[in-house]
Amino acid sequence: MRLTSQADIVVAQEVGLIGVTDDVLLAWAAQNRRIVLTHDAATMARCAYDRLDQGLPMPGILQIHARLSVGQAIEELLLVCKCSGAEEWSGVVRYIPL
């Protein structure tokens, strides 16, 4: 399979965000125009909606179901990359599988 879309992925730990609160992570993502990929079903979406309620930027969240296989998650992410642009995700929380 040939990937036609380019993905620029940064892992939170690589940029010094390990162990930070959802607020801090989402603020960093907004400032750096990054969509957040997460398995955090407990708090991340609520924090994102709180940011939106406060009028703060929220670049988008893709919440990947923890039981989804790696292969299925990759297929879903490829579909997202191929069929949409980053600007379409601003203020959006979506769950994968779509």
HELIX and SHEET records of a PDB file:
HELIX    1   1 ALA A   12  VAL A   15  5                                   4    
HELIX    2   2 ASP A   22  GLN A   31  1                                  10    
HELIX    3   3 MET A   44  ASP A   53  1                                  10    
HELIX    4   4 VAL A   70  CYS A   83  1                                  14    
HELIX    5   5 ALA A   86  TRP A   89  5                                   4    
SHEET    1   A 3 VAL A  36  THR A  38  0                                        
SHEET    2   A 3 ILE A  61  ILE A  64  1                                        
SHEET    3   A 3 VAL A  93  ILE A  96  1                                        
END                                                                             
